[in-house]
Structures are given as C-alpha cells and as structure tokens.
Amino acid sequence: MHGIDTEEAFSHFFGFGVRRYSKAFAAWIVEKRKADNQFLTKTRAQYKALQQKQGKGPWTTAKKKK
C-alpha cells in the first residue's frame, strides 16, 4: 500500500523464496504508528478496498448457506 516493496532498504525478494523485510522496515512501521495512532487500521482498510476492487480475497464471494 505504501510502496515499500520497491524500497531496497526495507525488503529483498529472493528468487525462489519469499520477501524478507529489514529492521529498517520495522522501524518505519513503528514511526508511522507513533505519528498516526490509526496507521495500521487505515492501511488495512486501504488494502481490503484494493483487494475488493481487484476481485480478490475471501470477502469477494458470497458465503454459501447450508
């Protein structure tokens, strides 16, 4: 949501593995949270809205009734 995957100081993607995040990224999150108490809540809402727009995620399909 905040473009951190392109920030080399925050993460690295190994070819056959998963993305690894740095201590600098953890510090960035802490600073954002200190500056805005609702940072994580807002980010989660933005992510959910993006996933819904793209038709992804468990909230995009109607639940089946038994």
C-alpha positions in Angstrom: 0.0 0.0 0.0 2.9 2.3 0.7 5.3 1.2 -2.0 7.7 -0.4 0.4 8.4 -3.5 -1.8 10.3 -1.2 -4.2 12.3 0.4 -1.3 15.6 -1.6 -1.2 16.3 -0.5 2.4 13.0 -2.2 3.5 12.9 -5.5 1.7 14.5 -8.0 -0.6 12.9 -10.7 -2.6 14.9 -13.9 -3.1 14.4 -15.6 -6.4 12.9 -18.9 -5.1 11.8 -17.8 -1.7 9.7 -15.2 0.0 10.2 -11.5 0.5 12.3 -10.7 3.6 11.8 -7.4 5.4 14.6 -5.5 7.2 14.9 -3.9 10.6 14.6 -0.6 8.9 11.1 -1.5 7.7 10.1 -2.5 11.2 11.4 0.9 12.5 9.5 2.6 9.7 6.3 1.0 10.8 6.9 2.0 14.5 7.5 5.6 13.4 4.4 5.7 11.3 2.3 4.2 14.2 3.7 6.8 16.6 2.8 9.6 14.2 -0.7 8.3 13.5 -2.4 6.0 16.0 -4.7 4.7 13.2 -1.9 4.0 10.7 -2.3 0.2 10.7 -6.1 0.3 10.7 -6.1 2.8 7.8 -3.5 0.7 5.9 -5.6 -2.5 6.4 -8.7 -0.7 5.1 -6.9 0.5 2.0 -5.6 -3.0 1.3 -9.0 -4.5 1.7 -10.5 -1.9 -0.6 -7.9 -2.6 -3.2 -8.4 -6.4 -3.0 -12.2 -5.9 -3.3 -11.6 -3.7 -6.4 -9.5 -6.4 -7.9 -12.0 -9.1 -7.0 -9.6 -10.9 -4.7 -9.9 -12.1 -1.1 -12.5 -14.0 0.9 -14.8 -11.1 1.1 -15.5 -11.1 -2.6 -17.6 -14.2 -2.8 -21.0 -14.7 -1.1 -21.0 -17.2 1.7 -22.8 -20.4 0.9 -25.8 -21.2 3.0 -26.1 -24.7 4.3 
